[in-house]
Amino acid sequence: MPNEKNDKAKNVIVDTGCANLSSVQFAVERLGFNVIVTDDIELIKAADKVILPGVGSARHAMENIRSKGLVETLQQLTQPVLGFCLGMQLMARSSVEGATNQPIECLGLIPTDIVALNANNLRLPHMGWNTLINVNNHPVFNNIDVGDYFYFVHSFAAPVSEFTVASCEYGTKFSAAIAKDNFIGCQFHPERSSELGSKIINNFLNL
């Protein structure tokens, strides 16, 4: 298997400063792909595939992304980009997570907005395994079916919209995945979703 730095840089995990980056890296490497974790703008621009992970609050994540000078870089990417959990939410226009007077401005890659999950008296955060109730025809979801289980940890979500490519229900229906053009985000954690999560990552890296 090639181990040259240039080969490793073909797949990049963006170092947002607020994610369990090692678990995402291990999930990619277990599939036999080389990958690097970086916030280097030139490496991100030159990558074939970009993964945008995230754990924590939208406010903190966007502050990190701005401080690293990555906003414009991420907005201008034309290669496939996959967001995990908070990484998906950062792809939206805005998020109320961590907001005070007005929503947090996010990357605006997919025109939807992140709102508090209406769990209808179910415990929050929505944490654990849950099934997809709808799956659209998107290449990242090849061989993924309605009823398949994925691992979620979140209290905020994207409503179901024209950009929803998979949905889930926890008190109310919400977007389990959203996509537009070269950008796709998963609300669940593919790196923590066993074989089916690995299938999502594998599908993405083979686009």
C-alpha positions as CSV (number, residue, x, y, z in Angstrom):
1,M,0.0,0.0,0.0
2,P,1.4,3.4,-0.9
3,N,2.5,5.5,2.0
4,E,3.9,8.6,0.4
5,K,2.8,11.9,1.9
6,N,1.2,13.0,-1.3
7,D,-0.9,9.8,-1.3
8,K,-1.9,10.4,2.3
9,A,-2.9,13.9,1.5
10,K,-5.5,12.8,-1.0
11,N,-7.9,12.2,1.9
12,V,-8.0,14.9,4.5
13,I,-9.7,15.3,7.9
14,V,-10.1,19.0,8.7
15,D,-8.6,19.8,12.1
16,T,-11.4,22.0,13.5
17,G,-9.9,21.9,16.9
18,C,-13.2,20.5,18.3
19,A,-13.5,16.8,17.4
20,N,-12.4,13.4,18.3
21,L,-10.1,13.4,15.3
22,S,-8.3,10.1,16.2
23,S,-11.5,8.0,16.0
24,V,-12.3,9.4,12.6
25,Q,-8.8,8.8,11.4
26,F,-8.8,5.2,12.7
27,A,-12.2,4.6,11.0
28,V,-10.8,5.7,7.6
29,E,-7.5,3.8,8.1
30,R,-9.3,0.6,9.0
31,L,-10.8,0.6,5.6
32,G,-7.3,0.7,4.0
33,F,-7.3,4.4,3.1
34,N,-4.5,6.8,3.9
35,V,-5.6,10.0,5.5
36,I,-4.0,13.0,7.3
37,V,-5.5,15.4,9.9
38,T,-4.7,19.0,9.0
39,D,-5.7,22.6,9.1
40,D,-3.3,23.5,6.3
41,I,-5.2,25.4,3.7
42,E,-3.2,24.2,0.7
43,L,-3.5,20.5,1.7
44,I,-7.2,20.9,2.2
45,K,-7.6,22.6,-1.2
46,A,-5.5,19.9,-2.9
47,A,-7.3,16.9,-1.3
48,D,-9.4,14.5,-3.4
49,K,-11.8,14.0,-0.4
50,V,-12.4,16.1,2.6
51,I,-14.0,15.0,5.9
52,L,-15.3,17.7,8.3
53,P,-15.8,16.3,11.8
54,G,-17.1,18.0,14.8
55,V,-18.0,17.5,18.5
56,G,-19.2,20.2,20.8
57,S,-21.1,23.5,20.1
58,A,-21.5,25.3,16.8
59,R,-20.3,28.6,18.4
60,H,-17.0,27.1,19.5
61,A,-16.5,25.2,16.3
62,M,-17.1,28.3,14.1
63,E,-14.8,30.4,16.3
64,N,-12.1,27.8,15.7
65,I,-12.7,27.6,12.0
66,R,-12.6,31.4,11.7
67,S,-9.4,31.7,13.8
68,K,-7.7,29.1,11.5
69,G,-8.8,31.1,8.4
70,L,-10.7,28.2,7.0
71,V,-14.1,29.6,6.3
72,E,-13.5,30.7,2.7
73,T,-11.4,27.6,2.0
74,L,-14.2,25.3,3.0
75,Q,-16.8,27.3,1.2
76,Q,-14.9,27.1,-2.1
77,L,-14.1,23.4,-2.1
78,T,-15.3,21.6,-5.2
79,Q,-14.2,18.0,-4.3
80,P,-16.5,15.7,-2.2
81,V,-16.8,16.9,1.4
82,L,-18.4,14.7,4.1
83,G,-19.5,16.2,7.5
84,F,-19.9,14.1,10.7
85,C,-22.4,15.2,13.4
86,L,-21.5,18.8,14.3
87,G,-19.5,18.9,11.1
88,M,-22.8,18.3,9.2
89,Q,-24.5,21.1,11.2
90,L,-21.6,23.5,10.3
91,M,-22.5,23.0,6.7
92,A,-25.8,24.7,7.3
93,R,-26.5,28.5,7.1
94,S,-27.0,28.9,10.8
95,S,-27.4,27.2,14.1
96,V,-29.1,28.1,17.3
97,E,-26.7,26.0,19.4
98,G,-24.8,28.2,21.7
99,A,-26.6,31.3,20.3
100,T,-27.6,34.2,22.6
101,N,-29.4,37.0,20.7
102,Q,-29.3,35.5,17.2
103,P,-28.3,32.3,15.5
104,I,-24.7,31.4,14.9
105,E,-23.6,32.0,11.3
106,C,-22.3,28.7,9.9
107,L,-20.6,27.9,6.6
108,G,-23.7,28.2,4.4
109,L,-22.8,25.2,2.2
110,I,-26.3,23.7,2.3
111,P,-29.2,26.1,2.6
112,T,-30.9,24.8,5.8
113,D,-30.8,25.9,9.4
114,I,-30.0,24.0,12.6
115,V,-32.7,24.2,15.3
116,A,-33.3,22.6,18.7
117,L,-34.5,19.0,18.3
118,N,-38.2,18.8,19.3
119,A,-38.0,15.5,21.2
120,N,-41.6,15.8,22.5
121,N,-40.6,15.0,26.1
122,L,-38.1,12.3,25.2
123,R,-34.7,12.6,26.9
124,L,-32.1,14.9,25.3
125,P,-29.6,14.6,23.9
126,H,-30.8,12.0,21.5
127,M,-28.1,9.5,22.2
128,G,-27.7,5.9,21.0
129,W,-28.7,3.8,18.1
130,N,-31.7,4.7,15.9
131,T,-33.0,3.6,12.5
132,L,-33.3,5.5,9.3
133,I,-36.9,6.0,8.2
134,N,-36.1,7.3,4.7
135,V,-33.1,7.0,2.5
136,N,-32.8,8.8,-0.9
137,N,-30.8,7.7,-3.9
138,H,-27.4,9.2,-3.0
139,P,-24.1,7.5,-3.8
140,V,-22.9,7.8,-0.2
141,F,-25.9,5.7,0.8
142,N,-25.3,2.9,-1.6
143,N,-26.4,-0.4,0.0
144,I,-27.9,1.5,3.0
145,D,-31.6,0.8,3.6
146,V,-34.5,2.0,5.6
147,G,-34.4,0.4,9.0
148,D,-30.6,0.4,9.2
149,Y,-29.2,1.5,12.6
150,F,-26.7,4.4,13.1
151,Y,-25.3,6.0,16.3
152,F,-26.5,9.5,17.2
153,V,-25.5,12.0,19.9
154,H,-27.2,15.4,19.5
155,S,-29.7,17.9,20.8
156,F,-30.0,20.0,17.6
157,A,-30.9,19.0,14.1
158,A,-31.7,20.1,10.6
159,P,-35.4,19.9,9.7
160,V,-36.5,17.6,6.9
161,S,-36.2,19.7,3.7
162,E,-35.5,19.3,0.0
163,F,-31.8,18.8,1.0
164,T,-32.6,15.8,3.2
165,V,-31.2,12.6,1.8
166,A,-31.9,10.4,4.9
167,S,-34.2,11.0,7.8
168,C,-34.7,9.7,11.3
169,E,-37.3,10.1,14.1
170,Y,-36.9,10.9,17.7
171,G,-40.0,12.7,19.0
172,T,-40.2,14.3,15.6
173,K,-38.7,13.6,12.2
174,F,-35.3,15.3,11.4
175,S,-32.6,15.1,8.8
176,A,-30.2,12.2,9.4
177,A,-28.2,13.4,6.4
178,I,-28.3,16.4,4.1
179,A,-26.6,17.1,0.8
180,K,-26.2,19.7,-1.9
181,D,-23.7,19.5,-4.9
182,N,-20.4,18.1,-3.5
183,F,-21.3,18.5,0.1
184,I,-23.0,15.9,2.2
185,G,-23.4,15.7,6.0
186,C,-24.5,12.9,8.4
187,Q,-26.1,13.8,11.7
188,F,-25.1,10.4,13.0
189,H,-21.5,9.4,13.7
190,P,-20.3,7.1,10.9
191,E,-17.1,6.4,12.8
192,R,-19.1,5.0,15.7
193,S,-21.8,3.2,13.7
194,S,-20.1,-0.2,13.2
195,E,-20.2,-1.9,9.8
196,L,-22.9,0.4,8.3
197,G,-21.0,3.5,9.3
198,S,-17.9,2.0,7.7
199,K,-19.9,1.5,4.6
200,I,-20.9,5.2,4.5
201,I,-17.2,6.2,4.8
202,N,-16.2,3.6,2.2
203,N,-18.8,4.8,-0.2
204,F,-17.7,8.4,0.2
205,L,-14.0,7.7,-0.2
206,N,-14.8,5.7,-3.4
207,L,-16.8,8.5,-5.0
